[in-house]
Amino acid sequence: MYEEIDFEKLRIDLIDYYGTFMINLFPAAVFELNRIEKASNQELIIIAKENNFDLENYKLRGKSL
């Protein structure tokens, strides 16, 4: 099911999401950024779900990995 996800785009969007927190003086976001950078694809799915990301937006439609 999740093998059709654009994990690179998901990783970039999660980094942007937590980067915004850092700018707004939420220093704990640094730990999440580190977690995202090192995360496996399965871990990215978990992090995305924790943050209510819609994984439908990351499906590879007609694209190949």
PyMOL Python script that loads the backbone (N, CA, C, O; Angstrom):
from pymol import cmd

cmd.read_pdbstr("""\
ATOM      1  N   MET A   1       0.819  -1.196   0.000  1.00  0.00           N
ATOM      2  CA  MET A   1       0.000   0.000   0.000  1.00  0.00           C
ATOM      3  C   MET A   1       0.860   1.256   0.000  1.00  0.00           C
ATOM      4  O   MET A   1       0.636   2.158  -0.807  1.00  0.00           O
ATOM      5  N   TYR A   2       1.822   1.324   0.879  1.00  0.00           N
ATOM      6  CA  TYR A   2       2.640   2.528   0.989  1.00  0.00           C
ATOM      7  C   TYR A   2       3.841   2.520   0.047  1.00  0.00           C
ATOM      8  O   TYR A   2       4.608   3.483   0.025  1.00  0.00           O
ATOM      9  N   GLU A   3       4.015   1.465  -0.719  1.00  0.00           N
ATOM     10  CA  GLU A   3       5.128   1.457  -1.664  1.00  0.00           C
ATOM     11  C   GLU A   3       4.898   2.429  -2.811  1.00  0.00           C
ATOM     12  O   GLU A   3       5.819   2.715  -3.576  1.00  0.00           O
ATOM     13  N   GLU A   4       3.688   2.935  -2.938  1.00  0.00           N
ATOM     14  CA  GLU A   4       3.363   3.882  -4.004  1.00  0.00           C
ATOM     15  C   GLU A   4       3.440   5.329  -3.524  1.00  0.00           C
ATOM     16  O   GLU A   4       2.853   6.218  -4.141  1.00  0.00           O
ATOM     17  N   ILE A   5       4.151   5.567  -2.439  1.00  0.00           N
ATOM     18  CA  ILE A   5       4.277   6.899  -1.858  1.00  0.00           C
ATOM     19  C   ILE A   5       5.570   7.553  -2.341  1.00  0.00           C
ATOM     20  O   ILE A   5       6.607   6.898  -2.438  1.00  0.00           O
ATOM     21  N   ASP A   6       5.499   8.839  -2.639  1.00  0.00           N
ATOM     22  CA  ASP A   6       6.692   9.617  -2.974  1.00  0.00           C
ATOM     23  C   ASP A   6       7.350  10.032  -1.656  1.00  0.00           C
ATOM     24  O   ASP A   6       7.076  11.104  -1.117  1.00  0.00           O
ATOM     25  N   PHE A   7       8.218   9.164  -1.154  1.00  0.00           N
ATOM     26  CA  PHE A   7       8.827   9.363   0.156  1.00  0.00           C
ATOM     27  C   PHE A   7       9.759  10.562   0.197  1.00  0.00           C
ATOM     28  O   PHE A   7       9.904  11.191   1.245  1.00  0.00           O
ATOM     29  N   GLU A   8      10.382  10.884  -0.901  1.00  0.00           N
ATOM     30  CA  GLU A   8      11.272  12.043  -0.921  1.00  0.00           C
ATOM     31  C   GLU A   8      10.470  13.338  -0.738  1.00  0.00           C
ATOM     32  O   GLU A   8      10.868  14.226   0.017  1.00  0.00           O
ATOM     33  N   LYS A   9       9.343  13.428  -1.437  1.00  0.00           N
ATOM     34  CA  LYS A   9       8.467  14.600  -1.285  1.00  0.00           C
ATOM     35  C   LYS A   9       7.908  14.654   0.131  1.00  0.00           C
ATOM     36  O   LYS A   9       7.838  15.730   0.725  1.00  0.00           O
ATOM     37  N   LEU A  10       7.514  13.520   0.675  1.00  0.00           N
ATOM     38  CA  LEU A  10       6.987  13.471   2.036  1.00  0.00           C
ATOM     39  C   LEU A  10       8.043  13.930   3.033  1.00  0.00           C
ATOM     40  O   LEU A  10       7.747  14.711   3.938  1.00  0.00           O
ATOM     41  N   ARG A  11       9.276  13.447   2.870  1.00  0.00           N
ATOM     42  CA  ARG A  11      10.371  13.842   3.764  1.00  0.00           C
ATOM     43  C   ARG A  11      10.605  15.365   3.691  1.00  0.00           C
ATOM     44  O   ARG A  11      10.755  16.023   4.720  1.00  0.00           O
ATOM     45  N   ILE A  12      10.632  15.903   2.489  1.00  0.00           N
ATOM     46  CA  ILE A  12      10.852  17.344   2.307  1.00  0.00           C
ATOM     47  C   ILE A  12       9.733  18.149   2.960  1.00  0.00           C
ATOM     48  O   ILE A  12       9.995  19.150   3.626  1.00  0.00           O
ATOM     49  N   ASP A  13       8.495  17.719   2.773  1.00  0.00           N
ATOM     50  CA  ASP A  13       7.364  18.443   3.360  1.00  0.00           C
ATOM     51  C   ASP A  13       7.385  18.370   4.887  1.00  0.00           C
ATOM     52  O   ASP A  13       7.056  19.352   5.552  1.00  0.00           O
ATOM     53  N   LEU A  14       7.763  17.230   5.446  1.00  0.00           N
ATOM     54  CA  LEU A  14       7.873  17.111   6.903  1.00  0.00           C
ATOM     55  C   LEU A  14       8.993  18.006   7.437  1.00  0.00           C
ATOM     56  O   LEU A  14       8.842  18.628   8.489  1.00  0.00           O
ATOM     57  N   ILE A  15      10.100  18.071   6.724  1.00  0.00           N
ATOM     58  CA  ILE A  15      11.211  18.951   7.130  1.00  0.00           C
ATOM     59  C   ILE A  15      10.749  20.405   7.097  1.00  0.00           C
ATOM     60  O   ILE A  15      11.043  21.168   8.016  1.00  0.00           O
ATOM     61  N   ASP A  16      10.026  20.796   6.043  1.00  0.00           N
ATOM     62  CA  ASP A  16       9.494  22.158   5.950  1.00  0.00           C
ATOM     63  C   ASP A  16       8.526  22.440   7.103  1.00  0.00           C
ATOM     64  O   ASP A  16       8.549  23.517   7.698  1.00  0.00           O
ATOM     65  N   TYR A  17       7.690  21.470   7.401  1.00  0.00           N
ATOM     66  CA  TYR A  17       6.697  21.602   8.467  1.00  0.00           C
ATOM     67  C   TYR A  17       7.380  21.869   9.813  1.00  0.00           C
ATOM     68  O   TYR A  17       7.000  22.793  10.533  1.00  0.00           O
ATOM     69  N   TYR A  18       8.384  21.060  10.148  1.00  0.00           N
ATOM     70  CA  TYR A  18       9.079  21.250  11.417  1.00  0.00           C
ATOM     71  C   TYR A  18      10.033  22.436  11.381  1.00  0.00           C
ATOM     72  O   TYR A  18      10.306  23.040  12.418  1.00  0.00           O
ATOM     73  N   GLY A  19      10.535  22.772  10.219  1.00  0.00           N
ATOM     74  CA  GLY A  19      11.370  23.958  10.089  1.00  0.00           C
ATOM     75  C   GLY A  19      10.602  25.215  10.443  1.00  0.00           C
ATOM     76  O   GLY A  19      11.163  26.153  11.009  1.00  0.00           O
ATOM     77  N   THR A  20       9.323  25.239  10.112  1.00  0.00           N
ATOM     78  CA  THR A  20       8.462  26.361  10.472  1.00  0.00           C
ATOM     79  C   THR A  20       8.352  26.480  11.988  1.00  0.00           C
ATOM     80  O   THR A  20       8.344  27.588  12.525  1.00  0.00           O
ATOM     81  N   PHE A  21       8.268  25.355  12.675  1.00  0.00           N
ATOM     82  CA  PHE A  21       8.216  25.382  14.138  1.00  0.00           C
ATOM     83  C   PHE A  21       9.488  25.981  14.721  1.00  0.00           C
ATOM     84  O   PHE A  21       9.436  26.740  15.689  1.00  0.00           O
ATOM     85  N   MET A  22      10.621  25.642  14.136  1.00  0.00           N
ATOM     86  CA  MET A  22      11.887  26.172  14.637  1.00  0.00           C
ATOM     87  C   MET A  22      11.935  27.688  14.498  1.00  0.00           C
ATOM     88  O   MET A  22      12.389  28.387  15.404  1.00  0.00           O
ATOM     89  N   ILE A  23      11.470  28.189  13.369  1.00  0.00           N
ATOM     90  CA  ILE A  23      11.461  29.631  13.122  1.00  0.00           C
ATOM     91  C   ILE A  23      10.585  30.331  14.158  1.00  0.00           C
ATOM     92  O   ILE A  23      10.872  31.455  14.571  1.00  0.00           O
ATOM     93  N   ASN A  24       9.526  29.663  14.567  1.00  0.00           N
ATOM     94  CA  ASN A  24       8.602  30.225  15.547  1.00  0.00           C
ATOM     95  C   ASN A  24       9.016  29.909  16.977  1.00  0.00           C
ATOM     96  O   ASN A  24       8.179  29.851  17.877  1.00  0.00           O
ATOM     97  N   LEU A  25      10.320  29.704  17.179  1.00  0.00           N
ATOM     98  CA  LEU A  25      10.897  29.539  18.509  1.00  0.00           C
ATOM     99  C   LEU A  25      10.396  28.290  19.240  1.00  0.00           C
ATOM    100  O   LEU A  25      10.080  28.344  20.429  1.00  0.00           O
ATOM    101  N   PHE A  26      10.327  27.191  18.535  1.00  0.00           N
ATOM    102  CA  PHE A  26       9.983  25.921  19.146  1.00  0.00           C
ATOM    103  C   PHE A  26      11.205  25.020  19.013  1.00  0.00           C
ATOM    104  O   PHE A  26      11.265  24.192  18.104  1.00  0.00           O
ATOM    105  N   PRO A  27      12.191  25.173  19.916  1.00  0.00           N
ATOM    106  CA  PRO A  27      13.478  24.501  19.764  1.00  0.00           C
ATOM    107  C   PRO A  27      13.404  22.974  19.752  1.00  0.00           C
ATOM    108  O   PRO A  27      14.297  22.327  19.205  1.00  0.00           O
ATOM    109  N   ALA A  28      12.384  22.396  20.330  1.00  0.00           N
ATOM    110  CA  ALA A  28      12.278  20.935  20.332  1.00  0.00           C
ATOM    111  C   ALA A  28      12.092  20.381  18.920  1.00  0.00           C
ATOM    112  O   ALA A  28      12.284  19.187  18.691  1.00  0.00           O
ATOM    113  N   ALA A  29      11.723  21.234  17.984  1.00  0.00           N
ATOM    114  CA  ALA A  29      11.549  20.797  16.601  1.00  0.00           C
ATOM    115  C   ALA A  29      12.856  20.282  16.007  1.00  0.00           C
ATOM    116  O   ALA A  29      12.838  19.503  15.054  1.00  0.00           O
ATOM    117  N   VAL A  30      13.983  20.709  16.558  1.00  0.00           N
ATOM    118  CA  VAL A  30      15.285  20.239  16.074  1.00  0.00           C
ATOM    119  C   VAL A  30      15.373  18.720  16.192  1.00  0.00           C
ATOM    120  O   VAL A  30      15.917  18.057  15.308  1.00  0.00           O
ATOM    121  N   PHE A  31      14.841  18.171  17.277  1.00  0.00           N
ATOM    122  CA  PHE A  31      14.876  16.733  17.481  1.00  0.00           C
ATOM    123  C   PHE A  31      14.016  16.006  16.450  1.00  0.00           C
ATOM    124  O   PHE A  31      14.390  14.945  15.952  1.00  0.00           O
ATOM    125  N   GLU A  32      12.870  16.587  16.140  1.00  0.00           N
ATOM    126  CA  GLU A  32      12.007  15.982  15.122  1.00  0.00           C
ATOM    127  C   GLU A  32      12.644  16.064  13.741  1.00  0.00           C
ATOM    128  O   GLU A  32      12.534  15.127  12.951  1.00  0.00           O
ATOM    129  N   LEU A  33      13.304  17.168  13.446  1.00  0.00           N
ATOM    130  CA  LEU A  33      13.993  17.289  12.156  1.00  0.00           C
ATOM    131  C   LEU A  33      15.050  16.204  12.016  1.00  0.00           C
ATOM    132  O   LEU A  33      15.184  15.596  10.954  1.00  0.00           O
ATOM    133  N   ASN A  34      15.788  15.965  13.066  1.00  0.00           N
ATOM    134  CA  ASN A  34      16.803  14.916  13.054  1.00  0.00           C
ATOM    135  C   ASN A  34      16.150  13.548  12.857  1.00  0.00           C
ATOM    136  O   ASN A  34      16.655  12.708  12.112  1.00  0.00           O
ATOM    137  N   ARG A  35      15.037  13.340  13.526  1.00  0.00           N
ATOM    138  CA  ARG A  35      14.290  12.078  13.385  1.00  0.00           C
ATOM    139  C   ARG A  35      13.833  11.881  11.941  1.00  0.00           C
ATOM    140  O   ARG A  35      13.941  10.780  11.401  1.00  0.00           O
ATOM    141  N   ILE A  36      13.327  12.933  11.321  1.00  0.00           N
ATOM    142  CA  ILE A  36      12.832  12.858   9.945  1.00  0.00           C
ATOM    143  C   ILE A  36      13.973  12.582   8.967  1.00  0.00           C
ATOM    144  O   ILE A  36      13.826  11.769   8.054  1.00  0.00           O
ATOM    145  N   GLU A  37      15.084  13.242   9.151  1.00  0.00           N
ATOM    146  CA  GLU A  37      16.218  13.064   8.247  1.00  0.00           C
ATOM    147  C   GLU A  37      16.742  11.633   8.254  1.00  0.00           C
ATOM    148  O   GLU A  37      17.213  11.142   7.229  1.00  0.00           O
ATOM    149  N   LYS A  38      16.666  10.965   9.393  1.00  0.00           N
ATOM    150  CA  LYS A  38      17.187   9.602   9.528  1.00  0.00           C
ATOM    151  C   LYS A  38      16.119   8.521   9.360  1.00  0.00           C
ATOM    152  O   LYS A  38      16.437   7.332   9.375  1.00  0.00           O
ATOM    153  N   ALA A  39      14.870   8.920   9.202  1.00  0.00           N
ATOM    154  CA  ALA A  39      13.749   7.975   9.201  1.00  0.00           C
ATOM    155  C   ALA A  39      13.736   7.078   7.973  1.00  0.00           C
ATOM    156  O   ALA A  39      14.067   7.493   6.862  1.00  0.00           O
ATOM    157  N   SER A  40      13.343   5.838   8.216  1.00  0.00           N
ATOM    158  CA  SER A  40      13.074   4.916   7.109  1.00  0.00           C
ATOM    159  C   SER A  40      11.727   5.312   6.501  1.00  0.00           C
ATOM    160  O   SER A  40      11.025   6.168   7.042  1.00  0.00           O
ATOM    161  N   ASN A  41      11.375   4.696   5.392  1.00  0.00           N
ATOM    162  CA  ASN A  41      10.093   4.998   4.758  1.00  0.00           C
ATOM    163  C   ASN A  41       8.927   4.699   5.701  1.00  0.00           C
ATOM    164  O   ASN A  41       7.971   5.471   5.773  1.00  0.00           O
ATOM    165  N   GLN A  42       9.006   3.593   6.413  1.00  0.00           N
ATOM    166  CA  GLN A  42       7.940   3.232   7.342  1.00  0.00           C
ATOM    167  C   GLN A  42       7.841   4.253   8.478  1.00  0.00           C
ATOM    168  O   GLN A  42       6.742   4.616   8.897  1.00  0.00           O
ATOM    169  N   GLU A  43       8.978   4.707   8.966  1.00  0.00           N
ATOM    170  CA  GLU A  43       8.980   5.728  10.020  1.00  0.00           C
ATOM    171  C   GLU A  43       8.409   7.044   9.510  1.00  0.00           C
ATOM    172  O   GLU A  43       7.727   7.749  10.255  1.00  0.00           O
ATOM    173  N   LEU A  44       8.677   7.389   8.246  1.00  0.00           N
ATOM    174  CA  LEU A  44       8.099   8.606   7.664  1.00  0.00           C
ATOM    175  C   LEU A  44       6.578   8.540   7.657  1.00  0.00           C
ATOM    176  O   LEU A  44       5.911   9.540   7.924  1.00  0.00           O
ATOM    177  N   ILE A  45       6.032   7.378   7.356  1.00  0.00           N
ATOM    178  CA  ILE A  45       4.580   7.189   7.376  1.00  0.00           C
ATOM    179  C   ILE A  45       4.039   7.460   8.779  1.00  0.00           C
ATOM    180  O   ILE A  45       3.026   8.141   8.938  1.00  0.00           O
ATOM    181  N   ILE A  46       4.711   6.931   9.783  1.00  0.00           N
ATOM    182  CA  ILE A  46       4.284   7.122  11.170  1.00  0.00           C
ATOM    183  C   ILE A  46       4.320   8.598  11.555  1.00  0.00           C
ATOM    184  O   ILE A  46       3.374   9.114  12.150  1.00  0.00           O
ATOM    185  N   ILE A  47       5.414   9.274  11.214  1.00  0.00           N
ATOM    186  CA  ILE A  47       5.555  10.699  11.532  1.00  0.00           C
ATOM    187  C   ILE A  47       4.483  11.504  10.809  1.00  0.00           C
ATOM    188  O   ILE A  47       3.882  12.407  11.390  1.00  0.00           O
ATOM    189  N   ALA A  48       4.247  11.181   9.554  1.00  0.00           N
ATOM    190  CA  ALA A  48       3.221  11.892   8.784  1.00  0.00           C
ATOM    191  C   ALA A  48       1.848  11.711   9.418  1.00  0.00           C
ATOM    192  O   ALA A  48       1.084  12.671   9.520  1.00  0.00           O
ATOM    193  N   LYS A  49       1.529  10.499   9.841  1.00  0.00           N
ATOM    194  CA  LYS A  49       0.240  10.240  10.479  1.00  0.00           C
ATOM    195  C   LYS A  49       0.139  10.971  11.813  1.00  0.00           C
ATOM    196  O   LYS A  49      -0.926  11.486  12.155  1.00  0.00           O
ATOM    197  N   GLU A  50       1.228  11.023  12.565  1.00  0.00           N
ATOM    198  CA  GLU A  50       1.242  11.749  13.843  1.00  0.00           C
ATOM    199  C   GLU A  50       0.899  13.226  13.642  1.00  0.00           C
ATOM    200  O   GLU A  50       0.356  13.877  14.535  1.00  0.00           O
ATOM    201  N   ASN A  51       1.222  13.736  12.464  1.00  0.00           N
ATOM    202  CA  ASN A  51       1.019  15.155  12.167  1.00  0.00           C
ATOM    203  C   ASN A  51      -0.135  15.400  11.201  1.00  0.00           C
ATOM    204  O   ASN A  51      -0.255  16.478  10.620  1.00  0.00           O
ATOM    205  N   ASN A  52      -0.980  14.387  11.039  1.00  0.00           N
ATOM    206  CA  ASN A  52      -2.202  14.488  10.225  1.00  0.00           C
ATOM    207  C   ASN A  52      -1.946  14.868   8.773  1.00  0.00           C
ATOM    208  O   ASN A  52      -2.746  15.579   8.164  1.00  0.00           O
ATOM    209  N   PHE A  53      -0.831  14.396   8.216  1.00  0.00           N
ATOM    210  CA  PHE A  53      -0.581  14.585   6.788  1.00  0.00           C
ATOM    211  C   PHE A  53      -1.497  13.637   6.019  1.00  0.00           C
ATOM    212  O   PHE A  53      -1.687  12.489   6.421  1.00  0.00           O
ATOM    213  N   ASP A  54      -2.055  14.111   4.927  1.00  0.00           N
ATOM    214  CA  ASP A  54      -2.894  13.283   4.069  1.00  0.00           C
ATOM    215  C   ASP A  54      -1.983  12.547   3.082  1.00  0.00           C
ATOM    216  O   ASP A  54      -1.461  13.151   2.144  1.00  0.00           O
ATOM    217  N   LEU A  55      -1.798  11.269   3.292  1.00  0.00           N
ATOM    218  CA  LEU A  55      -0.879  10.494   2.462  1.00  0.00           C
ATOM    219  C   LEU A  55      -1.377  10.331   1.028  1.00  0.00           C
ATOM    220  O   LEU A  55      -0.605   9.954   0.145  1.00  0.00           O
ATOM    221  N   GLU A  56      -2.647  10.609   0.789  1.00  0.00           N
ATOM    222  CA  GLU A  56      -3.163  10.589  -0.587  1.00  0.00           C
ATOM    223  C   GLU A  56      -2.433  11.614  -1.452  1.00  0.00           C
ATOM    224  O   GLU A  56      -2.295  11.426  -2.661  1.00  0.00           O
ATOM    225  N   ASN A  57      -1.968  12.690  -0.837  1.00  0.00           N
ATOM    226  CA  ASN A  57      -1.260  13.741  -1.573  1.00  0.00           C
ATOM    227  C   ASN A  57       0.139  13.310  -2.005  1.00  0.00           C
ATOM    228  O   ASN A  57       0.796  14.020  -2.766  1.00  0.00           O
ATOM    229  N   TYR A  58       0.594  12.171  -1.535  1.00  0.00           N
ATOM    230  CA  TYR A  58       1.959  11.713  -1.815  1.00  0.00           C
ATOM    231  C   TYR A  58       1.988  10.447  -2.660  1.00  0.00           C
ATOM    232  O   TYR A  58       3.054   9.870  -2.879  1.00  0.00           O
ATOM    233  N   LYS A  59       0.833  10.014  -3.134  1.00  0.00           N
ATOM    234  CA  LYS A  59       0.806   8.822  -3.977  1.00  0.00           C
ATOM    235  C   LYS A  59       1.432   9.129  -5.323  1.00  0.00           C
ATOM    236  O   LYS A  59       1.240  10.202  -5.895  1.00  0.00           O
ATOM    237  N   LEU A  60       2.185   8.159  -5.810  1.00  0.00           N
ATOM    238  CA  LEU A  60       2.817   8.273  -7.130  1.00  0.00           C
ATOM    239  C   LEU A  60       1.767   7.903  -8.180  1.00  0.00           C
ATOM    240  O   LEU A  60       1.432   6.729  -8.340  1.00  0.00           O
ATOM    241  N   ARG A  61       1.270   8.871  -8.867  1.00  0.00           N
ATOM    242  CA  ARG A  61       0.259   8.640  -9.885  1.00  0.00           C
ATOM    243  C   ARG A  61       0.923   8.572 -11.253  1.00  0.00           C
ATOM    244  O   ARG A  61       1.266   9.592 -11.850  1.00  0.00           O
ATOM    245  N   GLY A  62       1.093   7.351 -11.730  1.00  0.00           N
ATOM    246  CA  GLY A  62       1.693   7.169 -13.032  1.00  0.00           C
ATOM    247  C   GLY A  62       3.184   7.383 -13.062  1.00  0.00           C
ATOM    248  O   GLY A  62       3.788   7.380 -14.135  1.00  0.00           O
ATOM    249  N   LYS A  63       3.793   7.567 -11.907  1.00  0.00           N
ATOM    250  CA  LYS A  63       5.241   7.753 -11.823  1.00  0.00           C
ATOM    251  C   LYS A  63       5.882   6.448 -11.367  1.00  0.00           C
ATOM    252  O   LYS A  63       5.243   5.628 -10.708  1.00  0.00           O
ATOM    253  N   SER A  64       7.124   6.267 -11.719  1.00  0.00           N
ATOM    254  CA  SER A  64       7.839   5.098 -11.214  1.00  0.00           C
ATOM    255  C   SER A  64       8.871   5.559 -10.201  1.00  0.00           C
ATOM    256  O   SER A  64       9.339   6.697 -10.227  1.00  0.00           O
ATOM    257  N   LEU A  65       9.210   4.641  -9.311  1.00  0.00           N
ATOM    258  CA  LEU A  65      10.219   4.963  -8.305  1.00  0.00           C
ATOM    259  C   LEU A  65      11.540   5.022  -8.995  1.00  0.00           C
ATOM    260  O   LEU A  65      12.560   5.278  -8.356  1.00  0.00           O
TER     261      LEU A  65
END
""", "prot")
cmd.dss("prot")
cmd.show_as("cartoon", "prot")
cmd.util.cbc("prot")
cmd.orient("prot")
